Amino acid sequence: MKKIIYISLLTLAILGGCKKSIDFIPQDKLSAGTFWKSQNDVQLALNGCYGYLANAFNYAYDDGAADNAYCQYPWENNATRVSAGNIDATLDAGFNSRYVFIRRYNYFLDNVGKATMDETLRKRFIAEARVLRAFTYYELAHYFGPVPLLKKSYTDPEETAVATSPASEVIQFAIDEIKAVQADLPANYGGSAPNQIGRITNGAAWAILTRIQLEYGKYEDAAASAQKVMGAGYQLFRKTALTANDTKDDYSTLVSFADDAAKQKFYKGLASYQQQFWVANDGNKETILVSQNIQESQAYAPYGNGLRTLFATADMGGWSSITPLQDLVDAYWKNDGTPFTPPTAEQRATDFNINNAPSASYINEFKNRDTRLYASILFPGATWNEYKDGYVFKWNGGGNSNGYTGYNFKKYLDPASLVSGLEFDAPQDYSIIRYAEILLAYAEAKNEVSGPDASIFAALDDIRDRAGMPPINQTLNNTKEKLREVIRNERRIELAGEGQRYFDIRRWNIAANVMKTPKDIANVIVQDRIWDSKFILMPYPQLALDKNKNLKAAQSAKGY
C-alpha cells in the first residue's frame, strides 16, 4: 500500500531511496519553460500541495489552547501562550505558513493546463488542489477572521498586499470551491501512483464541507453534507474478536461487570476505540482525511507521528508536552451513560495524597466510568500491560519530562511505536477527519435544525455502542436544549486530544466560562489563564502587518 509522503518545508526537495514516497521538485526553482510539460510534472507539483497535511498531529496542541489540556513547553507551540492569554502580534498562529501553501495551490492551478496529459486525470488533480485550497482558506478564516483572498499566483510579493475579505466571503468561497469540484473526485483510490491512498476523495470533500458548515452555523447544510458522507461507505472501527493481549489489563477492580457478556462488550469497546489509532489499523473505514506517516531509523525524522513523544510520559520515553486537564477527565460519563459528579478539588487532593500511592478513595473516582476514559487517559494507578507487563502509571509532580496536571494521554499511543525509543517516530497515520466526527456533526446540526429525532439518536448510539457504552436516554434527553448538552459533551469525549475543542468553545460562545485557571490533582495551580473576548480570533503576526499595511485596520477591528 503506497502513501503520499510529504515534507512541510518552504521548498520541496527531491526524495530518493524510499519505496513508499513520491518524488518532490523544488517549486521555488521551477522554470515554466522546462516544467509543466508532462503528467509526471503535474503529479509532482500536486504532491507538493499535499505538504499542507504533513505533521497534522500538531492539531493536538489546540486542545492545550482550550480547556482540555495543558502544554508545558512554550517553545514547542503557541498553545501555552494562547491558553495563558499572552496573545499579541508577536505570535503567529499559522498565518504566514498557510499563505506559503496558498501560493503553491494557485501556482499549480494557474499552470496545470499547460501539460500534455490525460484530461480526466487533469480534472481530478485540479479538484484535489481546489479542495486543499478551500480547506486552507477555511483554516485561515477560523483562526484569523478576515484575510486576503488570493486566487491567482504571483511573482511580486507586493501583489499580495491587498485588503482583507470578510470571513463570511472567505468561507463562502471555500464552500463554493468544494461543491464545484466534489463530483470530479473518486470514492477511493487504488494505491499506486497517481492513485495513492491519502489523496482527497469525494467523501473527504463532503467531510470538509460538513466541518465548515457546522462551525459557521449553516446547520441544515451541514446535516445534508454529513448525510453524503454517511452514505459513502465509511463506518466506525470495531474490533469484533478479542485477543489475549486485549484483555491483559484486569479491569474487574474498576468496572462492575454484570455478567460475561457485559465484560466482553467492555473489552471490545476498549480495544475498538483505542486501537483505531494504531498503525496496524491504518486505512480502516473510519478514516476520511489523514496525515500519513512512516517509521524511520533516526530521531526527529520528518515523517513520523510526533504524538508518540508529545503525549507519552517520561518513563515511556516521551516529553509529556500535552497533558489532560482535570476538567476533561471529569467530562467522561459514568458507564451507565449519565454525567459524572466529581469530588471537590480539596477532597481529591486529600484522597490522592501526593506523597503516597493513590488511596482507595481516589481510585473510586475512576470506577465504572466511560470506556473511552480508560482508553484515552493515564491516571495514577492505571495499568497498561499491553504496553509493558506490570506497567502502572505514577505521578508525583511535574518536571523531567513528566506532566504537571497529574494525567497523560494514552490515546494515540501505540505500544508498537513506543518501543522504538526514537522521538517523533510513530508510524501510524493521524486522522484529520474521521467518521465519528461526521456522526457527531450530523447529530449536532440536525438537532439545531429540528430537535431530537430517531436519526440523531442512531448516530450518537453508534458512537457509544462502538465504545461499549449504553445508548442515549431518549426519555430524559427529549428537548433540543437537553440533547444539545449531551451532544457537546459526547463530542468533547470522543474527539479529546484531536484539536477540535479549541474551535468548539469559540463557536458555542462558552470560552469565557471554561477558560479558567486549572489545577492538578493535588489542587495546585497548573497555569494562570485569562480570557478576553478578542481571543475568539488570533491577531495577524507582525511580519504580515509589515508586509501588508491593509491588515492594520482589520487588526484594530479585532481588538489588537
Stockholm file with secondary structure:
# STOCKHOLM 1.0

chainA/1-560         MKKIIYISLLTLAILGGCKKSIDFIPQDKLSAGTFWKSQNDVQLALNGCYGYLANAFNYAYDDGAADNAYCQYPWENNATRVSAGNIDATLDAGFNSRYVFIRRYNYFLDNVGKATMDETLRKRFIAEARVLRAFTYYELAHYFGPVPLLKKSYTDPEETAVATSPASEVIQFAIDEIKAVQADLPANYGGSAPNQIGRITNGAAWAILTRIQLEYGKYEDAAASAQKVMGAGYQLFRKTALTANDTKDDYSTLVSFADDAAKQKFYKGLASYQQQFWVANDGNKETILVSQNIQESQAYAPYGNGLRTLFATADMGGWSSITPLQDLVDAYWKNDGTPFTPPTAEQRATDFNINNAPSASYINEFKNRDTRLYASILFPGATWNEYKDGYVFKWNGGGNSNGYTGYNFKKYLDPASLVSGLEFDAPQDYSIIRYAEILLAYAEAKNEVSGPDASIFAALDDIRDRAGMPPINQTLNNTKEKLREVIRNERRIELAGEGQRYFDIRRWNIAANVMKTPKDIANVIVQDRIWDSKFILMPYPQLALDKNKNLKAAQSAKGY
#=GR chainA/1-560 SS CCBCCCCCSSSCCCCCSCTTCCCCCCGGGCCTTTSSCBHHHHHHHHHHHGGGGTTGGGGGHHHHTTTSEEECCTTTCTHHHHHHTCCSTTCCSSHHHHHHHHHHHHHHHHHGGGSBCCHHHHHHHHHHHHHHHHHHHHHHHHHHSSBCCCCSCCSSGGGGCCCCBCHHHHHHHHHHHHHHHGGGSCSCCCSSTTSCBTSCCHHHHHHHHHHHHHHTTCHHHHHHHHHHHHTTTCCCCCCCSCCGGGGCSCCTTTCCCSSHHHHHHHHHHHHHHHHTTSGGGTTCTTEEEEECCCCCSSTTCTTSBTHHHHTSCGGGTCCCCEEECHHHHHHSCBTTSSCCCCCCHHHHHHHHCTTSSCCHHHHGGGTTBCHHHHHHEECTTCBCTTTSTTCBCCCSCSBTTBCSSSCEECTTCCHHHHTTCCTTCBCSCEEEEEHHHHHHHHHHHHHHHHCCCHHHHHHHHHHHHHTTCCCCCTTTSCSHHHHHHHHHHHHHHHTTTSSCHHHHHHHTTCHHHHCCCCBCTTSCBCCCCCCCGGGGSCCCCHHHHHHCTTHHHHHHHTTC
#=GC SS_cons         CCBCCCCCSSSCCCCCSCTTCCCCCCGGGCCTTTSSCBHHHHHHHHHHHGGGGTTGGGGGHHHHTTTSEEECCTTTCTHHHHHHTCCSTTCCSSHHHHHHHHHHHHHHHHHGGGSBCCHHHHHHHHHHHHHHHHHHHHHHHHHHSSBCCCCSCCSSGGGGCCCCBCHHHHHHHHHHHHHHHGGGSCSCCCSSTTSCBTSCCHHHHHHHHHHHHHHTTCHHHHHHHHHHHHTTTCCCCCCCSCCGGGGCSCCTTTCCCSSHHHHHHHHHHHHHHHHTTSGGGTTCTTEEEEECCCCCSSTTCTTSBTHHHHTSCGGGTCCCCEEECHHHHHHSCBTTSSCCCCCCHHHHHHHHCTTSSCCHHHHGGGTTBCHHHHHHEECTTCBCTTTSTTCBCCCSCSBTTBCSSSCEECTTCCHHHHTTCCTTCBCSCEEEEEHHHHHHHHHHHHHHHHCCCHHHHHHHHHHHHHTTCCCCCTTTSCSHHHHHHHHHHHHHHHTTTSSCHHHHHHHTTCHHHHCCCCBCTTSCBCCCCCCCGGGGSCCCCHHHHHHCTTHHHHHHHTTC
//
